[in-house]
Every structure is written in C-alpha cells, then in structure tokens.
Amino acid sequence: MSEIRYDPIHDEYALIAPERLHRPDCYRPSKPPEGSPVKGRCPFCEGHESMTPPEIYAIRDNEPNGPGWRTRVVPNLYKAVQIEAPWQSREEGVYSVWEGLGAHEVIVDTPRHLERMDAWRQQEYIDWLTTLRARVADLRNDIRLVHFSLFKNHGPYAAATQTHPHTQLIALPVVPRRELDRLRRAHRFYRQHRHNLFVSVLRQEKDTGERIVTESERFVAFCPYASAFAFELMVLAKVKAASIVDLDPSMIEELSTLLRRSIAALYRELGDFDFNILFDTPPMQKNFDTEDFFDDLPELWRFSVRIVPRLFRMGGFELGSGMMINPVVPEEAASLLRLAMKEGE
C-alpha cells in the first residue's frame, strides 16, 4: 500500500510506492559516462596539475601547483558564476536580473583516481571535510556571497562529468526562494516551540528507532521518514552546529568515521551506484532577505548531509508536481543498511 508522507524539514511531500519497484526497466544500472577522461589524461590526477587553473587552496607540505597534495581546490573551468562579475542587479520590466556574480570551485577530494568512495581511507575523508570547511570559512569573508551550495555528484545519472572524486562549491549573492521558505518556516517553529525543528525530528527518530542506521556521540544517520529517493540517508548533528564551519577538528574526525561506515554500507547493499551528496549550509550573511532570522540561526538550524542514491528514473509526474516517487519504504531501507553495516564490521 502506498503512502503520501510529509517531510517537515524540507516542507515537501514524497509518495512512498513500493508497488512501483516491480515496473519493467525501473532500475538504472550504473555505467561509465561516454567521453569521460580515463585516468591517464585525467586533469584531477596527481602530476596533471598543469591541466587545471592555478589552485586556490590545497592540503600539502610543498609548493603549490605541483604533485604532493592531499586535496586541491581550483576554479571550475566551466564556471556557472564568476567572482569578477559586478555586484549589482537591475530591473527589466516585471523581471529582476542579477549579474553573474559568485564563486564556483572544484574540490579535488583525493589525488587517487578512485571511482568508489568505499575505497577511501579514513584520512582521505578527514582531509576532504577539512577542505570543504576551509573553503566555506574563507568565502564567507566576502560580504557579497550569501548562499553556499556544497555538493558532490558521482556517476553519470547524478550529473558527474569527471570520474575522479571531486566536490563542487557554488556561492551566490542571493538565497534561492525555496531555501528562504525553509528557513522562515524553521524560524517560526523555533519562535513557537523554543527549540528547533531538527530537535523534534531527532526525538521522533530516537523514539521509533526504525529508521536510524547508525549514530555516534554527536551525529546520527537515518533514512528520512519522507525519503524522496530510495535508500536516501540524512546525517544530522545532534549538538548545536548550524553549518560545516561550526565543526571543530574532533567533530570532523567523528563525522568522517560515520560517513565512511554509512557509504560503505550503501555500497554493500546497492553495489556500484550513482549518487549526490548535499551539504546543507544556511546563509552566511545578513541582508534584507535573511535579517529576520539570521541572528537566531545558531539556535534554529542544524548541520546536515544528505546522501542521495540515484537509482530510479524520474518522469513527468516528478517534474510537474515537485513530488518524488520513492519505491523503497524508508524503514525497509534502514533495516537493510543496518544489516549491511554489521556485515562490514
């Protein structure tokens, strides 16, 4: 029997329809993207630093723009926005237009050309998260940049065009309207209940326990009640931390361990699969859009990461309604992942 479930964090409905799992040709098996570079001429591999723009940041003990790094950050060669663009907007009749100001960076996660995250070492997870934190912390010093989108695409069905492990960061002078709606709803909830919405979600998940996959002292990984995607995992901070810049080194190490175990369990259950990883980052500047709730962000928001497997096709219903159809019941997904995690211990 299908269910229409509501997600209070993202203010969206998801249609949980296990009957859809038996449709012909439902599953999209992973395959190499056509035309993707092989390791020998990959611009992100160690020793190929001349194939990218000069680096912005790196974890290394030697001179920049050569071998010897553990992570490396460069401007995106095909950038969606540019830091050199003017900081201005204009009206065109009923339309509003901002110049294409922003930052678009590529974080090369590791010098090793690994095509599965379950092959990463613990230190590679730590270096990756440390680098993401450093870039957000640095770019928030630019008062023009308000919204930060930090995401990882893996595999052709998740829109990746490079097989070498990498993450992207796009910073914009505006906050997307859907994001503003989420923040305003969270602010209203906080003002009404004097605790944040995430605390209520954590209490609910702890009370039932059936969707929790694993947890540590300060983080919990669970399949959301209204998962929009099959085997979707949310990793949520159990302590006060609104964004990745609020994580200290010990929290980075703890999160690295939990992510490594969670991703290994997903690979054990799903095989070689495509996915997106999304880091939820609240606005970094106070402006006319964010001033109502900005000062309360440390209290009303919690850091989270979503791991979104891209296993099934999207169709016209999803595009037209904005409501996803998920053929795998989240409680069943969590049970299978808990089992997979035990098998890996």
Buried (B, 14 or more C-beta within 10 A) or exposed (E): EBEEBEBBBBEBBBBBBBEBBEEEEEEBEBEEBEEEBEEEEBBBBBEBBEBBBEBBBBBBEEEBBBEBBBBBBBBBEEBEBBBEBEEEEEEEEEEEEBBBBBBBBBBBBBBBBBBBBBEBEEEBBBBBBBBBBBBBBBBBEBEBBBBBBBBBBBBBBBEBEBBBBBBBBBBBBBBEEEBBEBBBBBBEBBEEEEEBBBBBBBEEBEEEEBBBBBBBEBBBBBBBBBBBBBBBBBBBBBEEBBBBBBBEEEBBBBBBBBBBBBBBBBBBBBEEBBBBBBBBBBBBBBBEBBEEBBEBBBBBBBBBBBBBBBBBEEEEEBEEEEBBBBBBBBBBBBBBBBEBBEEEE
